Amino acid sequence: MNATELTDKRICVLLSGGVDSSVVVSVLARQGLHPDCYYIKIGPEDTGSDTWDCTAEEDLEMATSVAAKYGCRLEVVDCHREYWDQVTRYTMEKVRAGLTPNPDVMCNRLIKFGAFHEKRGRDYDLIATGHYAQTERDSEGRKWLTTSPDPVKDQTDFLAQLYGWQLEKALFPIGHLMKDEVRLIAQREHLVSARRHDSQGICFLGKIDYTEYVRRYLGEQPGDVVEMDTGRLIGRHRGHWFYTIGQRKGLGFGGGPWFIVGKDPQANVLYVAHGYDPLSVYKQQFALHGFHSINGVMPSGRITFKIRHTPEFHSATIESLDGGRFAIHSADAIHGVAPGQFCVVYDEQHHRCYGSGEITV
């Protein structure tokens, strides 16, 4: 949307204190708009805990500074309980079952465009965020999620579980920019977040280590590590939920290199393969279930896809199966395909995003 189209819209911004959302406020303000800003508060589940390395206080200080600079109102919205009841529960149920979930994907659906919408977002026509993504409408008026020109920062994969009504309310004012351009705007505007590093942690939880996040809720459960080809016991692990299919680094098993190639969650057994690049960690065909189409259009024929947050897209064909499932036939063998991962499906030009489904193998 251009500035004229936005003039009559009620707009709010999810302002985290990071450089991306800060520039969103700047871009809208420079268009003559003064959106209301909201900082979503999550924090550790145990508010008295000092074991979580959170940066919430610094985040809020920066968000407050940016909102004040442009004369925007800032309000803190507490989504603490919703995050731990919904996103954490989803994550722990999946990893306990031996799957590979993505909490950031569900955070967008359940919190940023979910719980926040119920509390404040419903009062606005558009909810602006600092995601690197774009939207467009087709000839039939359907709104599509489309990729950013910055392949490294593109975040459509994190938005591919949004409902259609959520995408209708989404506004991505910096989605057409490269990250370097966003940094330059922040520097030009003298924003306090201009030189702040991008968050590398779990959505809303700052620098919290994923392994520690899982350990806090599931603990440790030692089990056997078995070589897949020979059945030989090669070591012990601390709990199958700490490991992902295709993982090589940080295993700590002697006589390597080893790759994780399978799990038996019921028996708490990890299966590994020996070598630097074993064929057993690659797949060209796999199935999806529960495919979620953002705007109701289902994929068919030639597509591109991602199974993790990387700049690369993989070419494939997609086949409809019984029971609402799909089969992905990749042009190339893909490393580390794991049950529970989201496979995000795009058109052949990796421009429009159809949505995503959960991998089953």
C-alpha positions as CSV (number, residue, x, y, z in Angstrom):
1,M,0.0,0.0,0.0
2,N,1.2,3.5,-0.7
3,A,0.9,6.5,1.7
4,T,-2.4,7.7,0.2
5,E,-4.0,4.2,0.7
6,L,-2.8,4.1,4.3
7,T,-4.1,7.6,5.3
8,D,-7.6,6.4,6.2
9,K,-6.4,3.2,7.9
10,R,-6.1,2.6,11.6
11,I,-2.5,1.2,11.9
12,C,-0.6,-0.1,14.8
13,V,3.0,-1.3,14.9
14,L,4.5,-4.2,16.8
15,L,7.6,-2.5,18.1
16,S,10.2,-4.8,19.6
17,G,13.1,-2.4,20.1
18,G,15.1,-4.1,17.3
19,V,16.3,-2.2,14.2
20,D,13.7,-3.6,11.8
21,S,10.5,-2.7,13.7
22,S,12.1,0.7,14.7
23,V,12.6,1.5,11.0
24,V,8.9,0.5,10.4
25,V,7.9,3.3,12.7
26,S,10.2,5.7,11.0
27,V,9.0,4.8,7.5
28,L,5.3,5.2,8.5
29,A,6.1,8.5,10.3
30,R,7.8,9.9,7.2
31,Q,4.6,9.2,5.3
32,G,2.7,11.5,7.7
33,L,1.4,8.6,9.8
34,H,1.6,8.3,13.6
35,P,0.7,4.7,14.4
36,D,0.1,3.4,17.8
37,C,3.0,1.2,18.9
38,Y,2.8,-1.9,21.0
39,Y,5.5,-3.8,22.8
40,I,4.6,-7.5,23.4
41,K,5.8,-8.7,26.8
42,I,6.6,-12.3,27.2
43,G,9.5,-13.0,29.6
44,P,10.4,-16.2,31.4
45,E,7.7,-18.5,32.6
46,D,8.9,-18.1,36.2
47,T,9.1,-14.4,36.6
48,G,11.4,-14.8,39.6
49,S,13.9,-16.8,37.7
50,D,17.4,-15.5,37.0
51,T,18.4,-18.4,34.7
52,W,17.0,-16.9,31.6
53,D,19.2,-14.4,29.7
54,C,16.5,-12.0,28.5
55,T,17.0,-8.5,27.1
56,A,13.4,-7.4,27.7
57,E,14.4,-4.3,29.7
58,E,16.7,-3.1,27.0
59,D,14.2,-3.9,24.3
60,L,11.5,-1.8,26.0
61,E,13.9,1.1,26.6
62,M,14.7,1.2,22.9
63,A,11.0,0.8,21.9
64,T,10.1,3.7,24.2
65,S,12.8,5.9,22.7
66,V,11.7,5.2,19.1
67,A,8.0,5.8,19.8
68,A,8.8,9.0,21.6
69,K,11.0,10.2,18.7
70,Y,8.1,10.1,16.3
71,G,5.4,11.2,18.7
72,C,3.7,7.7,18.8
73,R,1.9,6.2,21.7
74,L,3.5,3.1,23.1
75,E,1.7,0.5,25.2
76,V,3.0,-2.7,26.7
77,V,0.7,-5.7,26.0
78,D,1.2,-8.8,28.2
79,C,1.0,-12.0,26.2
80,H,3.1,-13.9,28.8
81,R,0.5,-16.6,29.6
82,E,-0.6,-17.1,26.0
83,Y,3.0,-17.7,24.9
84,W,3.8,-20.3,27.5
85,D,0.4,-22.0,27.3
86,Q,0.3,-22.2,23.5
87,V,3.8,-21.9,21.8
88,T,5.7,-23.7,24.5
89,R,3.1,-26.4,24.9
90,Y,3.2,-27.0,21.1
91,T,7.0,-27.1,21.0
92,M,7.4,-29.5,23.9
93,E,4.6,-31.9,22.7
94,K,6.4,-32.1,19.3
95,V,9.9,-32.6,20.6
96,R,8.7,-35.2,23.2
97,A,7.2,-37.1,20.3
98,G,10.5,-37.1,18.4
99,L,9.6,-34.4,16.0
100,T,11.3,-31.1,14.9
101,P,9.0,-28.2,15.6
102,N,9.5,-24.5,14.8
103,P,8.3,-22.3,17.7
104,D,8.9,-19.1,15.7
105,V,6.4,-20.1,13.1
106,M,3.7,-20.7,15.7
107,C,4.6,-17.6,17.5
108,N,3.6,-15.5,14.5
109,R,0.3,-17.3,14.2
110,L,-0.6,-17.6,17.9
111,I,1.0,-14.5,19.4
112,K,1.8,-11.6,17.1
113,F,-1.3,-12.1,14.9
114,G,-3.2,-14.1,17.5
115,A,-3.2,-13.2,21.2
116,F,-2.2,-9.7,20.4
117,H,-5.0,-9.3,18.0
118,E,-7.5,-10.5,20.6
119,K,-6.2,-7.9,23.1
120,R,-5.5,-4.9,21.0
121,G,-5.0,-5.6,17.3
122,R,-8.8,-6.1,16.6
123,D,-9.1,-2.3,17.0
124,Y,-7.0,-1.6,14.0
125,D,-7.3,-2.2,10.2
126,L,-3.6,-3.1,9.8
127,I,-0.9,-4.6,12.1
128,A,2.6,-3.5,10.9
129,T,5.7,-5.6,11.7
130,G,9.3,-5.6,10.8
131,H,9.2,-8.9,8.8
132,Y,11.1,-9.2,5.6
133,A,8.1,-10.2,3.5
134,Q,5.7,-8.6,1.0
135,T,2.1,-9.0,-0.1
136,E,0.2,-8.6,-3.4
137,R,-3.3,-9.2,-4.7
138,D,-4.1,-11.3,-7.8
139,S,-6.8,-10.6,-10.4
140,E,-9.4,-12.3,-8.2
141,G,-8.6,-10.1,-5.2
142,R,-6.8,-12.7,-3.2
143,K,-4.0,-11.5,-1.0
144,W,-0.7,-13.5,-1.3
145,L,2.3,-13.6,0.9
146,T,5.3,-12.9,-1.3
147,T,9.1,-13.1,-0.8
148,S,11.4,-10.3,0.1
149,P,14.2,-9.2,-2.4
150,D,16.7,-10.0,0.4
151,P,17.1,-13.8,0.2
152,V,19.1,-14.0,3.4
153,K,16.6,-12.1,5.5
154,D,13.4,-13.3,3.8
155,Q,10.9,-14.4,6.5
156,T,8.0,-15.7,4.5
157,D,8.8,-19.2,5.9
158,F,8.1,-17.9,9.4
159,L,4.7,-16.5,8.2
160,A,3.5,-19.5,6.2
161,Q,1.1,-20.7,8.9
162,L,-0.8,-17.4,9.1
163,Y,-4.5,-17.6,8.5
164,G,-5.9,-15.6,5.5
165,W,-7.6,-13.1,7.8
166,Q,-4.3,-12.6,9.6
167,L,-2.5,-11.8,6.3
168,E,-5.3,-9.4,5.4
169,K,-4.4,-7.4,8.5
170,A,-0.6,-7.7,8.0
171,L,1.5,-4.8,6.8
172,F,5.2,-5.2,6.1
173,P,6.6,-1.6,5.5
174,I,10.2,-2.7,5.1
175,G,9.6,-6.0,3.2
176,H,10.7,-4.5,-0.1
177,L,14.1,-3.4,1.3
178,M,17.4,-5.1,1.8
179,K,18.8,-5.4,5.3
180,D,21.6,-3.0,4.5
181,E,19.1,-0.4,3.4
182,V,17.2,-0.8,6.6
183,R,20.4,-0.3,8.6
184,L,21.1,2.9,6.6
185,I,17.7,4.3,7.3
186,A,18.2,3.6,11.0
187,Q,21.6,5.4,10.9
188,R,20.2,8.3,9.0
189,E,17.4,8.7,11.4
190,H,19.7,8.3,14.4
191,L,17.7,5.5,15.9
192,V,19.0,4.0,19.1
193,S,18.7,0.5,17.6
194,A,20.7,1.4,14.4
195,R,23.7,-0.7,15.3
196,R,21.9,-3.4,17.4
197,H,22.6,-6.9,16.3
198,D,19.8,-9.1,15.1
199,S,18.3,-11.5,17.6
200,Q,19.5,-15.1,17.1
201,G,17.3,-16.7,19.8
202,I,13.8,-18.1,20.0
203,C,11.0,-15.6,19.2
204,F,10.6,-13.2,22.2
205,L,13.1,-15.0,24.3
206,G,16.3,-13.3,23.3
207,K,19.5,-15.2,23.9
208,I,17.9,-18.3,25.5
209,D,19.6,-21.4,24.2
210,Y,17.2,-23.8,22.6
211,T,18.7,-26.8,24.3
212,E,18.2,-25.2,27.7
213,Y,14.7,-24.2,26.8
214,V,13.9,-27.8,26.1
215,R,15.8,-29.1,29.2
216,R,13.8,-26.8,31.4
217,Y,10.5,-28.6,30.5
218,L,11.5,-32.1,29.5
219,G,14.6,-32.6,31.6
220,E,17.1,-35.4,30.6
221,Q,16.4,-39.0,29.8
222,P,19.5,-41.0,28.9
223,G,19.2,-43.6,26.2
224,D,21.2,-45.6,23.6
225,V,22.9,-44.3,20.5
226,V,22.9,-47.1,17.8
227,E,24.6,-47.2,14.4
228,M,21.8,-47.7,11.9
229,D,23.7,-49.9,9.5
230,T,25.2,-52.3,12.0
231,G,23.0,-52.1,15.1
232,R,26.2,-51.4,17.1
233,L,25.9,-49.5,20.3
234,I,28.2,-46.5,20.0
235,G,27.3,-44.4,23.0
236,R,24.6,-42.8,25.2
237,H,22.6,-39.6,24.8
238,R,20.9,-37.3,27.3
239,G,17.4,-37.4,25.7
240,H,16.4,-37.8,22.1
241,W,14.7,-34.4,22.1
242,F,18.0,-32.6,22.2
243,Y,18.9,-33.9,18.7
244,T,17.6,-33.3,15.2
245,I,17.7,-35.4,12.1
246,G,20.8,-34.5,10.0
247,Q,22.7,-33.1,13.0
248,R,26.4,-33.6,13.1
249,K,27.9,-30.9,15.3
250,G,27.8,-31.1,19.1
251,L,27.0,-34.8,19.4
252,G,29.9,-35.8,21.6
253,F,30.0,-39.4,20.5
254,G,33.5,-40.9,20.0
255,G,34.8,-42.4,16.8
256,G,33.0,-39.9,14.5
257,P,32.0,-38.1,12.5
258,W,28.4,-39.2,13.2
259,F,25.1,-37.9,11.8
260,I,21.7,-38.3,13.4
261,V,19.6,-40.3,10.9
262,G,16.6,-41.5,13.0
263,K,14.9,-41.7,16.3
264,D,12.7,-44.2,18.2
265,P,11.0,-41.9,20.7
266,Q,9.2,-44.8,22.4
267,A,12.5,-46.7,23.1
268,N,14.4,-43.4,23.5
269,V,17.0,-44.6,20.9
270,L,19.0,-42.4,18.6
271,Y,20.2,-43.8,15.3
272,V,23.3,-42.5,13.7
273,A,25.3,-43.0,10.5
274,H,29.1,-42.8,10.2
275,G,30.9,-40.7,7.7
276,Y,31.3,-37.1,6.5
277,D,28.3,-37.1,4.1
278,P,26.3,-40.4,4.4
279,L,23.5,-40.9,1.9
280,S,21.2,-41.8,4.7
281,V,20.9,-38.1,5.8
282,Y,19.4,-37.2,2.3
283,K,15.9,-37.6,0.9
284,Q,14.4,-36.7,-2.4
285,Q,10.8,-37.7,-1.6
286,F,8.8,-37.1,1.5
287,A,5.1,-36.5,2.5
288,L,3.3,-33.6,4.1
289,H,0.2,-33.7,6.2
290,G,-2.0,-30.9,7.5
291,F,-1.1,-28.6,4.7
292,H,-2.1,-25.0,5.5
293,S,-3.0,-22.8,2.6
294,I,-2.8,-19.1,3.6
295,N,-5.5,-17.9,1.1
296,G,-7.2,-21.2,0.2
297,V,-5.2,-21.8,-3.0
298,M,-3.5,-25.3,-2.9
299,P,-0.3,-25.9,-4.7
300,S,0.1,-28.3,-7.7
301,G,2.6,-29.2,-10.3
302,R,6.0,-27.5,-10.3
303,I,6.9,-25.7,-7.1
304,T,9.8,-24.6,-5.0
305,F,10.1,-25.2,-1.2
306,K,12.2,-24.8,1.9
307,I,12.4,-27.0,5.0
308,R,14.5,-24.6,7.1
309,H,15.4,-20.9,7.3
310,T,18.0,-20.6,4.6
311,P,18.4,-18.4,1.4
312,E,18.1,-21.5,-0.9
313,F,14.9,-22.7,-2.5
314,H,14.6,-26.2,-3.8
315,S,12.8,-27.2,-7.0
316,A,10.2,-30.0,-6.9
317,T,6.9,-31.2,-8.0
318,I,4.0,-31.7,-5.6
319,E,1.5,-34.5,-5.7
320,S,-1.8,-34.6,-4.0
321,L,-2.4,-37.8,-2.0
322,D,-5.3,-39.4,-0.2
323,G,-6.4,-37.9,3.2
324,G,-5.4,-34.4,2.4
325,R,-1.7,-35.3,2.3
326,F,0.9,-34.2,-0.3
327,A,4.1,-35.8,-1.6
328,I,7.1,-33.7,-2.4
329,H,9.3,-35.0,-5.3
330,S,12.5,-32.9,-5.0
331,A,14.8,-32.3,-8.0
332,D,17.7,-32.8,-5.6
333,A,18.4,-34.8,-2.6
334,I,17.8,-32.7,0.6
335,H,19.9,-32.9,3.7
336,G,18.3,-33.4,7.1
337,V,14.6,-33.9,6.2
338,A,13.0,-34.4,9.6
339,P,9.4,-35.3,10.7
340,G,7.7,-32.3,12.3
341,Q,9.6,-29.7,10.2
342,F,7.5,-27.3,8.2
343,C,7.9,-27.6,4.5
344,V,7.1,-24.2,3.1
345,V,5.8,-24.3,-0.5
346,Y,6.2,-21.5,-3.1
347,D,5.4,-21.1,-6.8
348,E,8.0,-22.1,-9.3
349,Q,9.6,-18.7,-9.2
350,H,9.7,-18.7,-5.4
351,H,7.7,-15.5,-5.4
352,R,4.3,-16.4,-4.0
353,C,4.0,-18.5,-0.8
354,Y,1.2,-21.0,-0.8
355,G,1.6,-22.0,2.9
356,S,3.2,-25.0,4.7
357,G,2.7,-28.5,5.9
358,E,4.3,-30.7,8.4
359,I,6.8,-33.3,7.1
360,T,6.1,-37.0,7.7
361,V,8.7,-39.6,6.6
